[in-house]
Amino acid sequence: MTSHLGELHDREMPNVGTFPASSDDWQVYPQPLDRRDVAHLLRRVAANPTAEELDGFAGQTPDAVFQVLAGESSRYHEFEADLRPLEEAAVRSSAADAYRTWFMRRLVLSPCPLREWMTVFWLEYFGLGIDRVGDLALFDDVVRSMRRLALGDFHELLSAVLLHPAFLLNVRAPANYRSDPNERVGAAILRTCLGYREQDFSVQARELARAFSGRFINRGRLRVSTFERDTGEKAILGRCKAYEAEDIPRLIGEDARTVSWTVRRLYRWFGGDTRMPGDDFLKPPAERLRQTASVAETVRMILASRWFFSDTVRRQKLRRPLEFTAAILRALKGRVTLRTVTELTAMGQDILQPTTLDGWPDAGNYLSPPALIQRMNLVAKLVGADENFGGGLARGAVETWGDHLPNALTDVMTDQVIPADISARWEELCDRYAASSGRREQVAASMIYLLAVSPVFQTA
Amino acid sequence: MQTLSRRTLLQSGLATAAVLGGDIPAFLRRALADERLSPSIDDTIVVAIQLAGGNDGLNTVVPYENDIYQRNRPTLALKKKDVIPLQQGVGIPTRMRGIFDAMEQGGVAVVHAVGYPNPNGDHNRSMEIWQTAEPDNPHPETGWLGRAADHLVQSPTAGASPIPAASPSVFISEIATPLTVMGRASVCVKAAHPASLTLDASFGRPSIREGNREGAAGASESLVSDAIAASLRTAERIAEVAQEAKSGKISYPSTLFARRLEWTARLIRAELGIRIFCTEMGGSGPGSFDTHSLQANNHGELLGEFSDALAAFVADLARDRILERVIVYTYSEFGRTVRENGRRGTDHGSAGPIFLAGGGLRQNVFGEHPDLTEMENGGVKHDVDFRRLYATILERRLGIPSLPVLGASFEPLPIFA
């Protein structure tokens, strides 16, 4: 581990001393959700609401909505039955780009969006990258495990990932000899699960690595060599025992630092990365995770809280390219295409490759002027007629909403408030839309474009 | 020469004419007149050019009078008539006339025998070492320029906003963005061609630039509003420079690599605050410089294409003094074997020459041509650790401390005046 890593990390997830907090913040939001609340919730858990979600969830309690979002309905099984063969075909032919496209389709069209987006969360949490793993079948396998356990038992999830061959490949540790423990395995666990950022944690990393000795990845399969296993005592996280790899997920999962770090990551995921509270504020959800080991319970506590629906949180999260693009496609039922997914990579966010083990850069870094120009151009392609980008986004919106299109777009894309900075132009387009009796697609495209490139749509 | 930063000039309020006489560079004219340009953005720029495949250094900077060279390369060795002399017994192929002319004018230099200890002969691994400057880290995640970009977006002068005023780095090619520019905190935008950063004409510029910021619902939207306004100015500026380019003062060759450099020059001239550019020639995978067979004509053509494009780029940037604050460097994963193989090609070697281009270069040849009796992996031994070059670029051109980026101290090279 080179010495500069720690220095470059010290601005990550800063504590904000003035963060407003009160004892009521983690109480359950006391009222049924109105459309604005639903829009806020769906923007955070699934990039953007669809019109159906706005209609269907309004008037329900946060808990009830959470149950639907987290559950596996019959529609979800039908969706899975349709999509899974396509993913399997991509895996069989090692077609990573096709796999990316199907993955994106899940994020846009899945009837269980919270599960799909939590899979992205865990992908980033563990820093698992399709190129780093280098074996699409193994990558797919670990992603499926993460999806299955995305809202399940935290310890089980840690086991499924940390003991998976893809994890060892991801950190370039396919061979783990007793005589030469691979510190990268230990360092990766300490960084991703416990948030270690110290300059030197090689002693701890080495002890963890000893537990993984004897594990080899050969032709995509895990082989365990009894001879190469280090059966001696290891001092890990203040405990000393003859730990083996199978013991590590539980040991890690029970550690207070893991719980605290994981809740901070969840907070960052749902609350945004521009302001971070101190650990004291996050104690209640951390305690929930520690006591129940249930990801679903912890996420529910966050999403159903007064804090989550407070003005401190609303509209404060900057959208990264993935969230931005998925938001447009979810709002307008757009088609997901290979070219669209490729554009995300050009904007710096490969959806199956967190940039480093620490994940993707903060959202603000995706909003530099050149990156924003690329966003604007992607919107133009999405609303245009180019079939490479799905074609017909505007046409579909006109067919769906007809005369009601201006109100429907306002509803689904802007939380029913047209921002002051674009209101004049919006009014002009509304008038043109109302006056156009025949082909309205062009005006509709301009309206979608205007909303999508405005500040209100870059935030969630 | 120490470059004056725009910020320094703006802050000091120096009478520009007194400093520069009547000949004010375009970027300073704009900087002094235009509040759009952030005074927190400094001026110096690095351009990395990746030559994938392992460029044959011995047929690039040629020891044409060396017996060992001639004996080991019965079909590939270039003769005196094939080269333009640079030093005693050393020259560059005649096909590289463009670069030679630029060297004569001080805009291009060559550094002999650049490499690293215990060279690796694997394409991917050796390229990764050049890209990351972390030969001892078997699992590198960031490139050296990516870490430099991290420094730019995280430094106190970058301001408190989570949105950077400028993109710190841009990659210009169609291939996957190389590790060189991958950072932990910063984002490298890939903009393969001008259309990537030209606002789509069918929708035009949304009328939000003059918008009412008071109407923004929260702090985040307000920040984004500023960022969008900046992006619109960026698009306008790129369009302006594209118009200027049509005047055709400098003619670039019609090759893909030349187009990439022309686009790079446009973005530099647009003064967008982008400090790091990366482009490539040779593609991905093993790359077209991987000349295992029938090397002579292929390699000659590659060098000619490279030379013509780089010469045009240097001339373009030199015409209004932009070159003075730019440093270009080339890198390739390794040089090639001294001995040619049985297929009239060469195999993976070790060190090789690299080219520099920019302002303030002290001389046009640095170091001595490597001794061909001392070989490593069948190629020439390195005399200059490439991390010394990186440290020099960081410290002397980008103004970034090299230790946190490179993870160790390296003695700078005396390449700048």
Interface residues (C-beta under 8 A of the other chain):
Chain A: M1 T2 S3 H4 E7 L8 H9 R11 E12 V171 R172 R184 G272 D273 T274 D311 R314 R315 Q316 K317 L318 T345 A346 M347 G348 Q349 T355 T356 L357 D358 P361 D362 A363 G364 N365 Y366 L367 S368 P369 P370 A371 L372 I373 Q374 M376 N377 A380 K381 G384 V417 P419 A420 D421 I422 S423 A424 R425 A445 S446 Y449 L450 V453 S454 P455 V456 Q458 T459
Chain B: E134 D136 N137 P138 H139 E141 T142 R147 D150 H151 V153 Q154 S161 P162 I163 P164 A165 A166 S167 P168 V170 A176 T177 M182 G183 R184 A185 S186 V187 C188 V189 K190 A191 A192 S196 L197 T198 L199 D200 S202 F203 P206 S207 I208 G211 N212 R213 E214 G215 A216 A217 G218 A219 S220 E221 S222 L223 V224 S225 A227 I228 A230 S231 R233 T234 A235 L272 I274 L403 P404 V405 L406 G407
